[in-house]
Amino acid sequence: MTLQGVLHAPEFRTAFVHPRDAWNSLRRWALLAHYADLPYAEVNRLRRELRDDVAFQEHLERCRREIKYIFPEAAELYVAVRAIKPRIMVETGVASGVSSAHILRALAMNGTGTLHSIYLPNLQEGSGLPDGRSSGWMVPESLRGRWKLQIGDSRKLLPDLLRSLGRVDIFLHDSDHSYEGMLFEFEQAFPKLTHGGLLLSDDTHLHTAWDDFCAKHNLKPGRIGHLGVTRKRYSA
């Protein structure tokens, strides 16, 4: 696999100027393909699809001027949702809606699926809402038809939500990042995760909750940056 074989023409030219950045980017996408058990060619195609979605990218750029945090793996999240094509996805943690917007854009492109989100405003330091903005304000109105948002503590809301859904194809943790908070959500979500479904978690670098959980359930504790990625094995 060569850089020219996987990079677009502008990216290929940039690789000569910043070869280390180009290699790190290539490695991240290869890791997503590996940990999510996806064909690399499909991952790369969907990556370009997101980058070339001009209207969506311009919307995000306008919104980012108002927030003080980023979700570095948002593009990887979009690609995973496009590739897996979940019917039901659950995320905890919304804030301004960077991750939610990418998920919902992917669901819209898939033409199927619903995102269920739980968010307790201003729970995480540094990810508070801008003045006058409500939870998930970055999500375009055109994408909200596939979105069901609950405001409250995931410890109280998540068990009932998962019980009512019965099954989940992708679960993303991005709320209370304490060791106990992360393990609680993983343990709640994993039994409801479909075989072959994805378990994702932001900020897995903060402590050992991700590694401990994956070891307990004999899962590969994949990481792309700070985003944990693992896939539930298919039953025999």
Rosetta blueprint (number, residue, H / E / L):
1 M L
2 T L
3 L H
4 Q H
5 G H
6 V H
7 L L
8 H L
9 A H
10 P H
11 E H
12 F H
13 R H
14 T H
15 A H
16 F H
17 V H
18 H L
19 P H
20 R H
21 D H
22 A H
23 W H
24 N H
25 S H
26 L H
27 R H
28 R H
29 W H
30 A H
31 L H
32 L H
33 A H
34 H H
35 Y H
36 A L
37 D L
38 L L
39 P L
40 Y H
41 A H
42 E H
43 V H
44 N H
45 R H
46 L H
47 R H
48 R H
49 E H
50 L H
51 R H
52 D L
53 D L
54 V H
55 A H
56 F H
57 Q H
58 E H
59 H H
60 L H
61 E H
62 R H
63 C H
64 R H
65 R L
66 E L
67 I L
68 K L
69 Y L
70 I L
71 F L
72 P L
73 E L
74 A H
75 A H
76 E H
77 L H
78 Y H
79 V H
80 A H
81 V H
82 R H
83 A H
84 I H
85 K L
86 P L
87 R L
88 I E
89 M E
90 V E
91 E E
92 T E
93 G L
94 V L
95 A L
96 S L
97 G L
98 V H
99 S H
100 S H
101 A H
102 H H
103 I H
104 L H
105 R H
106 A H
107 L H
108 A H
109 M H
110 N H
111 G L
112 T L
113 G L
114 T E
115 L E
116 H E
117 S E
118 I E
119 Y E
120 L L
121 P L
122 N L
123 L L
124 Q L
125 E L
126 G L
127 S L
128 G L
129 L L
130 P L
131 D L
132 G L
133 R L
134 S L
135 S L
136 G L
137 W L
138 M L
139 V L
140 P L
141 E H
142 S H
143 L H
144 R H
145 G H
146 R H
147 W E
148 K E
149 L E
150 Q E
151 I E
152 G L
153 D L
154 S H
155 R H
156 K H
157 L H
158 L H
159 P H
160 D H
161 L H
162 L H
163 R H
164 S H
165 L H
166 G L
167 R L
168 V E
169 D E
170 I E
171 F E
172 L E
173 H E
174 D L
175 S L
176 D L
177 H L
178 S L
179 Y H
180 E H
181 G H
182 M H
183 L H
184 F H
185 E H
186 F H
187 E H
188 Q H
189 A H
190 F H
191 P H
192 K H
193 L E
194 T E
195 H E
196 G E
197 G E
198 L E
199 L E
200 L E
201 S E
202 D L
203 D L
204 T L
205 H L
206 L L
207 H L
208 T L
209 A H
210 W H
211 D H
212 D H
213 F H
214 C H
215 A H
216 K H
217 H L
218 N L
219 L L
220 K L
221 P L
222 G E
223 R E
224 I E
225 G L
226 H L
227 L E
228 G E
229 V E
230 T E
231 R E
232 K L
233 R L
234 Y L
235 S L
236 A L
